Amino acid sequence: MLVAGGTGFLGSWLSRYLVSKGHEVTVLARQNSSTWRLGSEFGGDVVALRETQWPDFVLKKKFEVFVSCDWAGVEGSERNNPVQLENLKRITNCLDAFVKSDGRHFVGVGSQAEYGNPNHKISENSVCAPTTLYGVTKLDTCRTTQSMLSGTRVNWSWARIFSTYGPLDTGNWLLNSAIDSFRENRIMEVTPCEQLWSYLYASDAARALAQIALSEESQGIYNLGHPLAPPLHDTLLLLHQLMRTESKLNIGAIPYREDQVMVLQPDVTRLQNLGWAPEVSMEEGLLKTAKWRNAELVDDSFSKLSLPIWS
């Protein structure tokens, strides 16, 4: 199996999970990508090439399954950067090579950003109205790859990822910022946090993506997220309690943005029909994430080893 972007957050969790289950995995990365998330004991192959070399590599190696986790410009500050447009060309070039090499199953990794701001529970049939260039390009890539594979023997699946969290994520997202503030006993000011927000722990996300990639029944679009979406203030208060911090969480100190998303809850019935269900509770996931961001050893969900420490 080929995992493009397998050195990133979700890609590394997926790659390690597949290896733990005995699958042969090749991680395809950019030439200067760091492999620290895979750990020193990773049992798969890692190939780092210039992006222009990726299609030839895919064509020659003849993989049966191709999971495309790679995406440039995932940070919030880059969501409207023209770099987004480069992703579509890179992925479609690799997919064209995959088709020519007689590949069997392509799995693209999309985003809830494709839906925009519907403010209701989201099914795969919900209207897509992305509000950022990131969401627009993800949606274009979804539709283009599906069209490319229409009439071929290659199966097409597309996983729309909702909010994920956990060790190995270095992004400046809300939960990571909260953990750092609580650890350093700083005041954290947030909105009223009434949003209904789904958070899925990284190992559960990896298992879900693997379920899509490995199932002979999978086809089409899948929402990938936690089916429960408690109010965001409940999640932050739980984290505050678990960390036993003396810092102050000032809920309601900041007003909502005009375009604030108030409901981010996926309908994951299609994914559950493949046999998947989340296993890690929010309490367990938050504790492990906080421990890891404190540069402490955290047990790897997929092996007897500890996760690589972030410093």
Backbone torsions as a table, in degrees:
resi	resn	phi	psi	omega
1	MET	NA	139.8	177.7
2	LEU	-103.1	128.3	174.2
3	VAL	-118.2	101.3	175.7
4	ALA	-78.0	133.8	-175.8
5	GLY	78.5	26.9	-176.7
6	GLY	-76.5	1.0	175.6
7	THR	-97.4	-5.9	178.6
8	GLY	-80.0	-172.9	-175.0
9	PHE	-61.4	-67.0	-177.7
10	LEU	-68.8	-38.7	-179.1
11	GLY	-61.1	-36.7	-180.0
12	SER	-71.8	-38.9	175.8
13	TRP	-62.4	-43.5	178.3
14	LEU	-62.6	-46.8	-177.0
15	SER	-61.7	-44.3	-179.9
16	ARG	-67.2	-35.7	177.9
17	TYR	-64.4	-46.3	-178.9
18	LEU	-61.5	-42.4	177.9
19	VAL	-62.8	-39.5	-179.0
20	SER	-64.1	-23.5	179.3
21	LYS	-96.3	9.4	174.3
22	GLY	87.9	11.6	179.9
23	HIS	-85.4	145.5	174.4
24	GLU	-80.6	121.6	-173.6
25	VAL	-125.0	132.4	170.7
26	THR	-116.3	121.5	176.5
27	VAL	-92.9	124.9	177.0
28	LEU	-105.0	122.4	-174.4
29	ALA	-131.0	163.7	173.2
30	ARG	-66.9	160.9	-170.4
31	GLN	-58.6	-37.9	-176.0
32	ASN	-105.9	19.7	-178.6
33	SER	-68.6	142.5	174.1
34	SER	-85.1	140.6	-177.2
35	THR	-105.4	14.3	-172.2
36	TRP	-59.7	-31.8	-178.2
37	ARG	-66.2	-25.0	-179.7
38	LEU	-76.8	-21.4	179.5
39	GLY	82.0	160.8	-176.1
40	SER	-73.1	-17.6	-177.0
41	GLU	-102.2	13.0	-179.0
42	PHE	-58.5	130.8	-174.1
43	GLY	-96.3	5.0	178.2
44	GLY	-98.2	-177.8	177.2
45	ASP	-94.1	143.9	175.2
46	VAL	-122.9	122.2	-179.7
47	VAL	-120.3	119.0	179.9
48	ALA	-109.0	119.5	-176.7
49	LEU	-137.3	160.6	168.7
50	ARG	-63.1	146.3	-175.8
51	GLU	-59.2	-30.7	179.2
52	THR	-67.9	-17.5	180.0
53	GLN	-91.0	-9.7	-174.8
54	TRP	-61.2	-47.7	-177.7
55	PRO	-58.3	-43.3	179.0
56	ASP	-62.6	-38.5	178.6
57	PHE	-63.9	-45.3	179.2
58	VAL	-61.8	-42.0	-178.7
59	LEU	-63.1	-43.2	-174.0
60	LYS	-76.7	-34.5	-173.6
61	LYS	-82.5	-22.5	173.3
62	LYS	56.7	66.2	176.7
63	PHE	-80.8	148.0	176.6
64	GLU	-80.8	-37.0	-178.2
65	VAL	-125.6	135.6	-178.8
66	PHE	-127.6	113.0	176.4
67	VAL	-105.9	119.7	-175.1
68	SER	-100.2	91.6	176.8
69	CYS	-92.3	-13.4	-173.0
70	ASP	-68.5	133.3	174.5
71	TRP	-159.7	128.8	176.9
72	ALA	-93.7	133.2	176.9
73	GLY	92.8	48.2	-177.5
74	VAL	-92.3	-18.6	179.3
75	GLU	-66.6	150.9	-177.4
76	GLY	-56.3	-35.8	-178.6
77	SER	-70.4	-13.8	-177.1
78	GLU	-106.5	5.8	-172.9
79	ARG	-65.3	-20.0	177.2
80	ASN	-118.1	19.8	178.8
81	ASN	-82.2	137.4	179.1
82	PRO	-57.2	-14.6	176.7
83	VAL	-57.4	-23.2	179.0
84	GLN	-56.0	-37.6	-174.0
85	LEU	-67.6	-23.3	-179.5
86	GLU	-69.7	-24.6	-178.3
87	ASN	-64.4	-42.6	-178.4
88	LEU	-58.7	-46.8	-178.5
89	LYS	-64.4	-43.6	-177.9
90	ARG	-63.5	-44.3	-177.2
91	ILE	-69.0	-42.3	-179.0
92	THR	-68.8	-34.1	175.7
93	ASN	-62.9	-42.6	178.5
94	CYS	-68.2	-37.8	179.8
95	LEU	-66.6	-38.0	176.7
96	ASP	-59.9	-41.5	177.4
97	ALA	-67.1	-36.4	179.1
98	PHE	-64.0	-41.3	177.5
99	VAL	-64.0	-44.2	-179.2
100	LYS	-66.1	-24.5	-179.7
101	SER	-89.8	8.6	179.0
102	ASP	66.7	36.9	174.1
103	GLY	-64.4	162.5	-174.1
104	ARG	-108.0	-39.0	-172.7
105	HIS	-144.8	122.9	174.6
106	PHE	-105.7	130.9	176.5
107	VAL	-121.9	113.6	176.5
108	GLY	-94.6	145.3	179.5
109	VAL	-104.2	109.3	179.3
110	GLY	-100.7	-154.6	-174.1
111	SER	-153.1	152.1	172.8
112	GLN	-60.9	-18.5	178.6
113	ALA	-61.9	-17.8	176.8
114	GLU	-65.0	-27.0	-178.4
115	TYR	-81.3	-22.0	-176.7
116	GLY	81.1	-126.2	-175.1
117	ASN	-131.2	71.6	-176.7
118	PRO	-76.0	-24.9	-179.7
119	ASN	56.4	40.9	170.3
120	HIS	-155.2	166.9	177.0
121	LYS	-57.5	135.1	-167.5
122	ILE	-107.7	123.5	171.8
123	SER	-103.3	170.6	178.6
124	GLU	-65.5	-17.0	179.3
125	ASN	-93.1	0.6	178.8
126	SER	-64.2	150.7	179.7
127	VAL	-65.4	137.2	177.0
128	CYS	-96.6	123.1	178.2
129	ALA	-143.3	69.1	-175.5
130	PRO	-61.0	147.3	-176.1
131	THR	-110.7	-0.9	178.7
132	THR	-129.4	161.2	176.4
133	LEU	-63.3	-33.7	175.0
134	TYR	-56.7	-52.2	-179.7
135	GLY	-64.4	-40.2	179.1
136	VAL	-61.7	-43.6	-177.4
137	THR	-72.0	-37.0	174.3
138	LYS	-59.5	-45.2	-179.7
139	LEU	-65.4	-41.8	177.0
140	ASP	-60.8	-40.4	179.6
141	THR	-67.4	-39.5	175.5
142	CYS	-56.7	-52.7	-175.1
143	ARG	-70.1	-36.7	-178.9
144	THR	-69.1	-44.3	179.8
145	THR	-66.0	-37.4	177.0
146	GLN	-62.8	-43.8	179.4
147	SER	-64.3	-39.7	-179.4
148	MET	-61.4	-34.1	-175.9
149	LEU	-92.4	-6.2	177.1
150	SER	-63.5	126.3	-179.8
151	GLY	87.9	-3.1	175.5
152	THR	-98.9	177.2	177.5
153	ARG	-92.4	4.2	-178.4
154	VAL	-87.3	127.3	178.4
155	ASN	-75.6	142.0	-178.0
156	TRP	-118.2	125.3	173.6
157	SER	-131.5	150.7	-178.5
158	TRP	-140.0	119.9	-178.1
159	ALA	-103.1	116.3	177.3
160	ARG	-91.8	109.7	-173.6
161	ILE	-83.5	127.4	171.1
162	PHE	-93.7	-169.8	-172.0
163	SER	-63.0	124.1	175.0
164	THR	-118.7	159.0	-179.5
165	TYR	-154.3	167.3	175.7
166	GLY	142.8	177.0	175.5
167	PRO	-55.6	152.0	-178.9
168	LEU	84.1	-4.3	177.6
169	ASP	-94.3	114.9	-179.2
170	THR	-101.4	5.5	-178.7
171	GLY	-67.5	155.1	-178.6
172	ASN	-89.2	56.9	-178.6
173	TRP	-88.1	175.4	-172.9
174	LEU	-59.5	-50.8	-176.7
175	LEU	-64.2	-40.4	177.6
176	ASN	-63.3	-42.3	179.0
177	SER	-64.7	-39.6	179.3
178	ALA	-64.7	-44.1	179.1
179	ILE	-58.5	-45.9	-179.1
180	ASP	-64.7	-40.5	179.3
181	SER	-65.2	-43.7	-178.6
182	PHE	-67.6	-38.9	-178.9
183	ARG	-65.2	-35.1	-177.7
184	GLU	-94.6	7.8	178.6
185	ASN	55.9	40.6	176.3
186	ARG	-97.3	155.5	174.6
187	ILE	-73.4	133.3	176.4
188	MET	-117.0	119.8	179.7
189	GLU	-104.9	129.9	-176.7
190	VAL	-136.8	174.4	175.1
191	THR	-69.9	179.9	174.4
192	PRO	-60.1	-16.5	173.5
193	CYS	55.7	44.1	176.5
194	GLU	-87.9	-1.9	-178.7
195	GLN	-59.0	140.5	171.8
196	LEU	-87.0	113.3	-165.9
197	TRP	-131.1	124.4	178.4
198	SER	-88.9	128.7	174.4
199	TYR	-125.3	129.1	-179.0
200	LEU	-118.8	128.7	179.9
201	TYR	-67.7	149.2	-170.1
202	ALA	-58.9	-40.9	-178.1
203	SER	-67.0	-34.7	176.3
204	ASP	-68.5	-36.6	176.7
205	ALA	-65.0	-41.0	179.7
206	ALA	-64.1	-43.4	178.9
207	ARG	-63.4	-38.2	179.3
208	ALA	-64.7	-44.9	-180.0
209	LEU	-65.4	-38.5	176.6
210	ALA	-65.0	-38.2	178.5
211	GLN	-60.0	-41.7	177.7
212	ILE	-65.2	-45.7	-175.0
213	ALA	-66.9	-35.1	-172.1
214	LEU	-95.3	-17.5	-176.9
215	SER	-76.7	133.8	176.0
216	GLU	-75.2	-12.6	-178.2
217	GLU	-93.6	-14.1	-174.0
218	SER	-73.3	138.3	178.8
219	GLN	-169.8	138.5	177.7
220	GLY	94.1	-159.1	-174.2
221	ILE	-94.5	138.2	177.3
222	TYR	-129.0	127.6	167.2
223	ASN	-73.8	133.1	-178.3
224	LEU	-123.7	103.4	-179.1
225	GLY	-172.0	-179.4	178.0
226	HIS	-82.4	135.3	-178.2
227	PRO	-68.1	-20.3	179.8
228	LEU	-94.0	142.9	180.0
229	ALA	-138.4	79.8	178.8
230	PRO	-70.0	161.0	174.3
231	PRO	-54.9	141.2	-175.0
232	LEU	-60.9	-33.3	179.9
233	HIS	-66.3	-28.1	176.5
234	ASP	-65.8	-40.5	179.5
235	THR	-66.5	-43.4	180.0
236	LEU	-67.0	-40.0	178.2
237	LEU	-65.8	-37.0	176.6
238	LEU	-63.3	-45.7	178.3
239	LEU	-60.9	-43.8	179.0
240	HIS	-59.5	-42.3	-179.9
241	GLN	-68.0	-44.7	-177.2
242	LEU	-63.6	-34.0	-177.2
243	MET	-84.1	-7.6	176.9
244	ARG	49.2	49.1	-174.7
245	THR	-92.9	155.9	174.7
246	GLU	-95.0	-1.1	-179.7
247	SER	-71.0	162.0	-178.5
248	LYS	-104.5	130.7	175.0
249	LEU	-101.2	108.5	-174.9
250	ASN	-98.7	87.3	-178.4
251	ILE	-78.9	129.3	179.1
252	GLY	95.4	4.0	-178.1
253	ALA	-75.2	-20.9	-177.2
254	ILE	-119.6	135.2	178.6
255	PRO	-74.4	158.7	174.9
256	TYR	-67.1	151.1	169.1
257	ARG	-70.6	159.5	178.3
258	GLU	-62.2	-32.0	-177.9
259	ASP	-102.1	24.3	-175.2
260	GLN	-58.7	127.8	173.6
261	VAL	-78.1	125.7	-177.0
262	MET	-105.0	-15.3	177.1
263	VAL	-134.9	118.1	175.1
264	LEU	-130.4	75.9	-176.8
265	GLN	-129.0	117.7	-179.5
266	PRO	-87.9	143.4	165.3
267	ASP	-84.7	115.1	-175.4
268	VAL	-111.0	28.1	-178.9
269	THR	-57.6	-42.7	-179.0
270	ARG	-62.0	-41.2	178.7
271	LEU	-67.3	-41.6	178.4
272	GLN	-64.4	-30.7	178.6
273	ASN	-67.9	-17.0	174.6
274	LEU	-83.1	-7.2	178.6
275	GLY	105.8	9.0	-177.9
276	TRP	-94.0	147.1	170.9
277	ALA	-153.2	145.6	178.2
278	PRO	-67.0	146.6	-178.1
279	GLU	-116.5	-25.5	-173.4
280	VAL	-95.1	123.6	178.3
281	SER	-70.9	159.3	177.7
282	MET	-60.9	-39.8	179.7
283	GLU	-61.0	-47.8	179.9
284	GLU	-64.3	-43.7	-178.3
285	GLY	-64.3	-42.0	179.4
286	LEU	-65.6	-41.2	178.9
287	LEU	-61.8	-44.4	-179.7
288	LYS	-65.6	-40.1	-179.2
289	THR	-66.2	-44.1	179.1
290	ALA	-63.3	-40.5	179.3
291	LYS	-63.3	-43.2	-178.9
292	TRP	-65.9	-41.9	-179.6
293	ARG	-69.7	-13.2	173.9
294	ASN	-92.4	14.1	178.4
295	ALA	61.2	34.5	175.3
296	GLU	-103.0	156.3	178.2
297	LEU	-70.0	135.6	178.5
298	VAL	-127.7	133.2	179.5
299	ASP	-61.3	136.2	176.6
300	ASP	-77.7	128.8	-179.0
301	SER	-63.8	-19.0	-171.7
302	PHE	-112.5	3.9	-179.8
303	SER	-158.9	-178.9	177.4
304	LYS	-88.1	3.4	-178.7
305	LEU	-91.0	170.0	173.0
306	SER	-96.0	153.8	177.9
307	LEU	-67.8	149.6	176.1
308	PRO	-57.3	139.8	-178.9
309	ILE	-84.5	137.6	176.1
310	TRP	-93.8	133.7	178.4
311	SER	-136.6	NA	NA
